[in-house]
Amino acid sequence: MNVHFIAIGGSAMHNLAIALSRKGAVVSGSDDEIFEPSRTRLEKQGILPEAIGWFPEKITTDLDAVILGMHAREDNPELLRAKELHIPVFSYPEYLYEQSKNKYRIVIGGSHGKTTITSMLLHVVNALNLNVDYMVGAQLEGYDCMVKLTEDAPFMILEGDEYLSSPIDRRPKFHLYKPNTALISGIAWDHINVFPTWENYVDQFRKFCEVIEPNGKLVYNSEDATLSDLAKEIEGKLETRAYYTPQYRISDSGTVMIYDGREYELQIFGAHNLQNLIGAMYLAESMNISNHDFLQAVKTFKGAGKRLQKVAEKGTFTLFKDFAHSPSKLRATVSAVKEQYPSRTVVACMELHTFSSLRKEFLPLYEGAMNAADKSLVYFSPEVVAHKKLDPLSITEVQNAFGGCVQVVNNTEEVFQFIHEKNWDNSVLLMMSSGNFDGIDYDRLGEDLLSGLPE
């Protein structure tokens, strides 16, 4: 196979390019910008473009397929050339389906928890030495590529993102995978630039259920009211399996979960993570993994990268970083940390960074999202708001939206000031963002705070 990638440097695209190259395909690509770590990874694999830019002459009839990334535009000269030559053009998710259509496909969807559930399932699969193909949307520790494609693996595990497929394919990615078994972790409005109403957003998950293969299965979180209603709509058409928070108690190392009369010592914590774990366990059933074998193997799971990831710890102080940015993720993460450390002062810092979170009409959804913290701060950058061409936000507007005693700042130095003026003995600091507060190095921050604590 000869495959060319338009916008090969993307976080998802470069992983697929590497996976196809490792599978034996002849891979080429172009992009007008390639940043780290994509550049180094592509170079190591021997498929880094020689020059930056678009080169229509790369598109020849020798190509079997062109894969189009979201970063490219509809008038991309390489895309136009591929159309002229009638070369098949695929989006990223379309090509993943092409590579897995003869396998048993397990697709994990939902507004939150997708990466964690996928990570849990892969952790168990690796512990049990099972051969599977996969695609994960985030970088996980211990993996040098987040896509694996082989001829012989019987299963394909796919993280099912609801965002759009390509500049010329406006369907959500997870509509293209046609799962044999699917999971939905929860539905909380997101991507409002694409799905302008709540009803429109929910409908994407309804359509996802409709593309599950005949005689397939839907695993779903029954503690989500919207999702439970959706599951009722499809009862009788598909097999459904509900999951919910299991019985548990907090331990020094994390959590002791009680399931089927047995106790399992886990290294993760928080009700939302335990929900995720049960969902992943039900998916594992589709791979003929018993519940007990799954729970034994998942004992060593420490969490997905940037999901309640411990950055620094000393004595009675712990610093976590987390990807939480939507209202539902924020609420679940802050509540989990306070439950795990009830006698400590929990300080939560959150950055409004995504397009949705910085929209005035979306802000009211954050009401009370940080109430479980003892002290909380919200940061946003006026420059980022302007760059995204959104209406300006005021500190007062953000404060009113969150409610409570949340402190709101719009300068990174004020975030540092908020942090460094506090006594961190017997405390937890939770840094939550899909960005980095415009320049905060979490590892260096952890070192600074640890140096100020008593020995």
C-alpha positions as CSV (number, residue, x, y, z in Angstrom):
1,M,0.0,0.0,0.0
2,N,1.1,3.5,-0.9
3,V,-0.5,6.1,1.4
4,H,-0.1,9.8,1.5
5,F,-1.1,12.0,4.5
6,I,-2.2,15.6,4.0
7,A,-1.4,17.3,7.4
8,I,0.8,14.5,8.6
9,G,2.0,16.4,11.6
10,G,-1.3,16.4,13.6
11,S,-1.4,14.7,17.0
12,A,-3.7,11.9,15.6
13,M,-2.5,11.9,12.0
14,H,1.2,11.3,12.8
15,N,0.3,8.3,15.0
16,L,-1.7,6.7,12.2
17,A,1.1,7.4,9.8
18,I,3.6,5.7,12.1
19,A,1.3,2.7,12.6
20,L,0.8,2.2,8.9
21,S,4.5,2.5,8.2
22,R,5.2,-0.2,10.9
23,K,2.6,-2.4,9.3
24,G,4.5,-2.2,6.0
25,A,2.8,0.5,4.0
26,V,4.8,3.0,2.0
27,V,3.9,6.3,3.8
28,S,4.5,9.9,2.6
29,G,3.0,13.1,3.9
30,S,3.0,16.9,3.9
31,D,2.2,19.7,6.3
32,D,2.6,23.5,6.6
33,E,3.8,23.1,10.2
34,I,5.0,20.2,12.3
35,F,5.7,20.6,16.0
36,E,7.1,18.3,18.7
37,P,6.7,15.5,19.5
38,S,5.3,14.7,16.0
39,R,8.4,15.9,14.3
40,T,10.8,13.7,16.2
41,R,8.5,10.7,16.0
42,L,8.0,11.0,12.3
43,E,11.8,11.4,11.8
44,K,12.6,8.4,13.8
45,Q,10.2,6.3,11.7
46,G,11.8,7.7,8.5
47,I,8.6,9.4,7.2
48,L,9.2,13.1,8.1
49,P,8.6,15.3,5.1
50,E,11.8,16.7,3.6
51,A,10.3,20.2,3.4
52,I,7.4,22.1,5.0
53,G,4.5,23.0,2.7
54,W,2.1,21.5,0.3
55,F,3.4,19.8,-2.9
56,P,0.8,18.7,-5.4
57,E,3.5,16.8,-7.3
58,K,3.5,14.3,-4.5
59,I,0.0,13.2,-5.5
60,T,0.4,10.6,-8.2
61,T,-1.5,7.6,-9.6
62,D,0.9,5.4,-7.6
63,L,-1.0,6.2,-4.4
64,D,-3.6,3.8,-3.2
65,A,-5.1,6.3,-0.7
66,V,-4.9,9.8,0.6
67,I,-5.7,10.5,4.3
68,L,-6.9,14.0,5.0
69,G,-6.3,15.7,8.4
70,M,-8.5,18.3,10.1
71,H,-5.7,20.8,9.9
72,A,-5.9,21.0,6.1
73,R,-8.4,23.2,4.2
74,E,-10.9,22.3,1.6
75,D,-8.9,24.1,-1.1
76,N,-5.6,22.3,-0.2
77,P,-3.7,21.9,-3.4
78,E,-2.8,18.3,-2.7
79,L,-6.4,17.5,-2.0
80,L,-7.5,19.1,-5.2
81,R,-4.9,17.1,-7.1
82,A,-6.0,13.8,-5.5
83,K,-9.6,14.6,-6.6
84,E,-8.4,15.3,-10.1
85,L,-6.7,11.9,-10.3
86,H,-9.7,10.1,-8.6
87,I,-7.5,8.8,-5.8
88,P,-9.6,7.6,-2.8
89,V,-9.5,10.2,-0.1
90,F,-10.2,9.1,3.5
91,S,-10.6,10.9,6.8
92,Y,-8.7,9.6,9.8
93,P,-11.6,7.7,11.2
94,E,-12.7,6.3,7.8
95,Y,-9.2,4.8,7.3
96,L,-9.2,3.3,10.8
97,Y,-12.5,1.6,9.9
98,E,-10.9,0.4,6.7
99,Q,-8.1,-1.2,8.7
100,S,-10.4,-2.8,11.2
101,K,-13.6,-3.7,9.3
102,N,-12.8,-7.4,9.6
103,K,-12.0,-7.2,13.3
104,Y,-14.3,-7.1,16.4
105,R,-14.5,-3.4,17.1
106,I,-14.9,-2.0,20.6
107,V,-15.6,1.8,20.6
108,I,-15.5,4.0,23.7
109,G,-17.6,7.2,23.4
110,G,-18.9,9.8,25.8
111,S,-18.3,13.4,26.8
112,H,-15.8,12.4,29.5
113,G,-13.8,9.4,30.6
114,K,-13.1,8.0,27.2
115,T,-9.3,8.1,27.5
116,T,-9.4,6.7,31.0
117,I,-11.7,3.8,30.1
118,T,-9.6,3.0,27.0
119,S,-6.4,3.1,29.1
120,M,-7.9,0.8,31.7
121,L,-8.9,-1.7,29.0
122,L,-5.5,-1.6,27.3
123,H,-3.7,-2.0,30.7
124,V,-5.6,-5.2,31.3
125,V,-5.1,-6.5,27.8
126,N,-1.3,-5.9,28.1
127,A,-1.2,-7.6,31.5
128,L,-3.0,-10.6,30.1
129,N,-0.7,-10.6,26.9
130,L,-3.6,-10.4,24.5
131,N,-3.1,-9.3,20.9
132,V,-5.2,-6.3,20.0
133,D,-5.1,-3.3,17.7
134,Y,-6.0,0.1,19.1
135,M,-6.3,3.9,18.7
136,V,-6.2,6.2,21.7
137,G,-6.7,10.0,21.4
138,A,-4.2,11.0,24.1
139,Q,-0.6,10.1,24.8
140,L,-0.3,7.3,27.4
141,E,2.8,6.5,29.4
142,G,4.7,3.5,28.1
143,Y,3.5,3.9,24.5
144,D,5.6,5.4,21.7
145,C,2.6,5.4,19.3
146,M,-1.1,5.6,20.1
147,V,-2.2,3.6,17.1
148,K,-1.5,-0.1,16.5
149,L,-2.5,-1.9,13.3
150,T,-1.8,-5.5,12.5
151,E,-3.2,-8.2,10.2
152,D,-3.7,-10.8,12.9
153,A,-5.2,-9.0,16.0
154,P,-8.8,-10.1,16.3
155,F,-9.9,-7.0,18.2
156,M,-9.7,-3.3,17.6
157,I,-10.2,-0.9,20.5
158,L,-11.1,2.7,19.5
159,E,-11.5,5.8,21.5
160,G,-14.6,7.4,19.9
161,D,-14.4,11.2,19.6
162,E,-17.5,13.0,18.7
163,Y,-15.6,15.8,16.9
164,L,-15.7,16.2,13.1
165,S,-13.9,13.8,10.8
166,S,-12.2,16.1,8.2
167,P,-12.6,19.4,6.4
168,I,-14.8,17.7,3.8
169,D,-16.5,15.2,6.1
170,R,-18.6,16.9,8.8
171,R,-19.7,13.7,10.5
172,P,-18.5,13.0,14.0
173,K,-15.6,10.6,14.1
174,F,-17.4,8.0,16.2
175,H,-20.2,7.6,13.6
176,L,-17.7,5.9,11.2
177,Y,-16.4,3.1,13.4
178,K,-19.5,0.8,13.4
179,P,-18.8,-0.9,16.7
180,N,-19.7,-4.5,17.6
181,T,-19.6,-3.4,21.3
182,A,-19.9,0.3,22.2
183,L,-19.7,2.2,25.5
184,I,-21.0,5.7,26.3
185,S,-19.7,7.1,29.6
186,G,-22.0,10.1,29.8
187,I,-23.4,13.0,27.8
188,A,-22.5,16.6,28.8
189,W,-22.8,19.4,26.1
190,D,-19.4,20.1,24.5
191,H,-18.0,21.4,21.1
192,I,-20.8,24.1,20.9
193,N,-19.0,25.6,17.9
194,V,-20.1,22.5,16.0
195,F,-23.2,21.4,17.9
196,P,-25.0,24.6,18.7
197,T,-27.8,23.2,20.8
198,W,-28.0,20.6,23.6
199,E,-30.5,18.6,21.5
200,N,-28.2,18.6,18.5
201,Y,-25.3,17.3,20.7
202,V,-27.4,14.5,22.2
203,D,-28.5,13.5,18.8
204,Q,-24.9,12.6,17.8
205,F,-24.9,9.9,20.5
206,R,-28.3,8.7,19.3
207,K,-26.8,8.3,15.8
208,F,-23.8,6.6,17.3
209,C,-26.1,4.0,18.8
210,E,-27.7,3.5,15.4
211,V,-24.4,2.5,13.7
212,I,-23.7,-0.3,16.2
213,E,-23.6,-3.5,14.2
214,P,-26.7,-5.7,14.2
215,N,-26.7,-8.0,17.3
216,G,-24.2,-5.6,18.9
217,K,-24.1,-4.3,22.4
218,L,-24.2,-0.9,24.2
219,V,-22.6,-0.5,27.6
220,Y,-23.7,2.7,29.3
221,N,-23.5,4.6,32.5
222,S,-26.9,4.4,34.1
223,E,-26.2,7.3,36.5
224,D,-26.4,9.7,33.6
225,A,-30.1,10.5,33.2
226,T,-29.9,11.6,29.5
227,L,-28.0,8.4,28.6
228,S,-30.4,6.2,30.5
229,D,-33.3,7.7,28.4
230,L,-31.3,7.1,25.3
231,A,-30.7,3.5,26.2
232,K,-34.4,3.0,26.7
233,E,-35.0,4.1,23.1
234,I,-32.8,1.3,21.8
235,E,-33.9,-1.5,24.1
236,G,-35.0,-4.4,22.0
237,K,-32.9,-3.3,19.0
238,L,-29.6,-4.0,20.7
239,E,-28.3,-5.7,23.8
240,T,-27.7,-3.1,26.6
241,R,-25.6,-3.4,29.7
242,A,-25.9,-0.7,32.4
243,Y,-23.1,0.1,34.8
244,Y,-22.9,2.3,37.9
245,T,-20.6,3.2,40.8
246,P,-19.6,0.1,42.7
247,Q,-19.4,-0.2,46.5
248,Y,-16.0,1.1,47.7
249,R,-14.1,2.7,50.6
250,I,-11.1,5.0,50.6
251,S,-7.7,3.6,51.4
252,D,-4.2,5.1,51.9
253,S,-3.1,3.9,48.5
254,G,-6.3,4.7,46.7
255,T,-9.5,2.7,46.9
256,V,-10.8,-0.7,48.0
257,M,-13.5,-1.8,45.7
258,I,-16.0,-4.4,46.7
259,Y,-17.4,-6.5,43.8
260,D,-19.1,-9.8,43.8
261,G,-18.2,-10.4,47.4
262,R,-14.5,-9.8,47.0
263,E,-12.3,-6.8,47.8
264,Y,-9.8,-5.3,45.3
265,E,-7.2,-2.8,46.3
266,L,-6.9,-0.2,43.6
267,Q,-4.5,2.7,43.0
268,I,-7.1,5.0,41.5
269,F,-9.7,7.0,43.4
270,G,-13.0,8.9,42.8
271,A,-16.5,7.7,42.0
272,H,-16.1,8.7,38.4
273,N,-13.0,6.6,38.0
274,L,-14.7,3.6,39.6
275,Q,-17.6,4.1,37.2
276,N,-15.1,4.1,34.3
277,L,-13.5,0.9,35.7
278,I,-16.8,-1.0,35.7
279,G,-17.6,0.2,32.2
280,A,-14.1,-1.0,31.0
281,M,-14.7,-4.4,32.8
282,Y,-18.0,-4.9,30.9
283,L,-16.2,-4.1,27.6
284,A,-13.6,-6.7,28.5
285,E,-16.4,-9.3,28.7
286,S,-16.7,-8.9,25.0
287,M,-13.1,-10.1,24.7
288,N,-13.8,-13.1,26.9
289,I,-12.0,-11.6,29.9
290,S,-13.6,-12.6,33.2
291,N,-14.5,-9.9,35.7
292,H,-12.1,-11.4,38.3
293,D,-9.2,-11.5,35.8
294,F,-9.9,-7.9,34.8
295,L,-10.0,-6.7,38.4
296,Q,-6.8,-8.6,39.3
297,A,-5.0,-7.0,36.3
298,V,-6.4,-3.5,36.9
299,K,-5.0,-3.4,40.4
300,T,-1.7,-2.0,39.0
301,F,-3.4,0.7,36.9
302,K,-2.3,4.2,38.1
303,G,-4.4,6.3,35.8
304,A,-4.2,7.8,32.3
305,G,-1.8,10.6,31.5
306,K,-2.9,14.0,32.7
307,R,-6.0,12.5,34.4
308,L,-5.5,13.1,38.1
309,Q,-1.8,12.6,37.5
310,K,0.4,13.0,40.6
311,V,3.1,15.6,39.9
312,A,4.7,16.0,43.3
313,E,4.2,14.8,46.8
314,K,5.9,15.3,50.2
315,G,4.6,14.7,53.6
316,T,1.0,16.0,53.7
317,F,1.2,17.9,50.4
318,T,0.2,16.5,47.0
319,L,0.1,18.3,43.6
320,F,-2.1,16.8,40.8
321,K,-2.6,17.9,37.2
322,D,-5.7,17.0,35.3
323,F,-7.2,17.5,31.8
324,A,-10.6,18.5,33.3
325,H,-12.0,21.5,31.5
326,S,-15.8,20.9,30.9
327,P,-18.3,21.4,33.8
328,S,-19.0,17.7,34.3
329,K,-15.3,16.8,34.3
330,L,-14.5,19.7,36.7
331,R,-17.2,18.7,39.1
332,A,-16.2,15.1,39.2
333,T,-12.5,15.7,39.6
334,V,-12.8,18.2,42.4
335,S,-15.3,16.1,44.3
336,A,-13.1,13.0,43.9
337,V,-10.0,14.8,45.3
338,K,-11.9,16.2,48.3
339,E,-13.4,12.8,49.0
340,Q,-10.0,11.2,48.9
341,Y,-8.4,13.9,51.1
342,P,-11.2,15.0,53.5
343,S,-8.9,16.3,56.2
344,R,-6.7,18.3,53.8
345,T,-7.3,21.8,52.3
346,V,-8.1,21.2,48.7
347,V,-7.1,24.1,46.4
348,A,-8.4,23.8,42.8
349,C,-7.1,26.0,40.0
350,M,-8.8,25.7,36.6
351,E,-8.2,27.4,33.2
352,L,-10.9,28.3,30.8
353,H,-9.1,27.4,27.6
354,T,-11.4,25.6,25.1
355,F,-13.6,27.3,22.6
356,S,-16.8,26.1,24.4
357,S,-15.6,27.1,27.8
358,L,-14.9,30.7,26.7
359,R,-18.3,31.2,25.2
360,K,-20.6,33.4,27.3
361,E,-23.6,31.2,26.6
362,F,-21.7,28.2,27.9
363,L,-20.4,29.7,31.1
364,P,-23.6,29.2,33.2
365,L,-23.0,25.4,33.0
366,Y,-20.1,25.9,35.3
367,E,-22.3,27.0,38.2
368,G,-21.1,25.2,41.4
369,A,-18.6,23.0,39.5
370,M,-15.8,23.8,42.0
371,N,-17.9,24.0,45.2
372,A,-16.2,20.8,46.6
373,A,-12.9,22.6,46.9
374,D,-11.9,24.6,50.0
375,K,-10.3,27.3,47.9
376,S,-10.6,27.7,44.1
377,L,-9.3,29.9,41.3
378,V,-10.4,30.3,37.6
379,Y,-8.0,31.7,35.1
380,F,-8.7,32.8,31.5
381,S,-6.6,34.7,29.0
382,P,-8.1,37.7,27.2
383,E,-5.6,37.1,24.4
384,V,-6.9,33.6,23.9
385,V,-10.5,34.8,23.8
386,A,-9.6,37.4,21.2
387,H,-7.6,34.8,19.2
388,K,-10.6,32.5,19.1
389,K,-12.7,35.5,17.8
390,L,-15.1,35.3,20.8
391,D,-16.8,38.1,22.6
392,P,-14.6,39.5,25.4
393,L,-15.1,38.1,28.9
394,S,-15.0,40.1,32.1
395,I,-13.8,38.7,35.5
396,T,-17.2,39.6,36.9
397,E,-19.0,37.5,34.2
398,V,-16.9,34.5,35.0
399,Q,-17.2,34.9,38.7
400,N,-21.0,35.1,38.5
401,A,-21.1,32.0,36.3
402,F,-19.2,29.8,38.7
403,G,-20.7,31.3,41.8
404,G,-19.5,30.6,45.4
405,C,-16.1,32.0,46.5
406,V,-14.2,31.3,43.3
407,Q,-11.4,33.8,42.7
408,V,-11.1,34.8,39.0
409,V,-7.9,36.2,37.4
410,N,-6.8,36.8,33.8
411,N,-3.0,37.0,34.2
412,T,-0.6,34.1,34.7
413,E,1.4,36.0,37.3
414,E,-1.8,36.3,39.4
415,V,-2.1,32.5,39.3
416,F,1.5,32.2,40.6
417,Q,0.7,34.7,43.3
418,F,-2.4,32.8,44.4
419,I,-0.4,29.6,44.7
420,H,2.8,31.0,46.3
421,E,1.0,33.0,49.0
422,K,-0.4,29.8,50.6
423,N,0.9,27.4,53.2
424,W,0.9,24.0,51.5
425,D,1.2,21.8,54.6
426,N,-1.7,19.4,54.8
427,S,-3.0,20.5,51.4
428,V,-3.7,19.3,47.9
429,L,-3.2,21.5,44.8
430,L,-5.2,20.5,41.8
431,M,-4.2,22.2,38.5
432,M,-6.9,21.6,35.8
433,S,-6.7,22.6,32.1
434,S,-6.4,21.4,28.6
435,G,-3.6,24.0,28.3
436,N,-1.0,25.1,30.8
437,F,-2.2,28.4,32.2
438,D,-0.2,30.1,29.5
439,G,3.2,29.0,30.5
440,I,3.1,27.2,33.9
441,D,5.5,24.2,34.0
442,Y,3.8,21.8,36.4
443,D,7.0,19.8,37.2
444,R,8.9,23.0,38.1
445,L,6.0,24.3,40.1
446,G,6.0,21.1,42.1
447,E,9.7,21.3,42.7
448,D,9.3,24.9,43.9
449,L,6.5,24.1,46.3
450,L,8.2,21.0,47.7
451,S,11.4,23.0,48.4
452,G,9.3,25.3,50.6
453,L,7.9,22.5,52.8
454,P,9.5,21.4,56.1
455,E,11.6,18.2,56.0
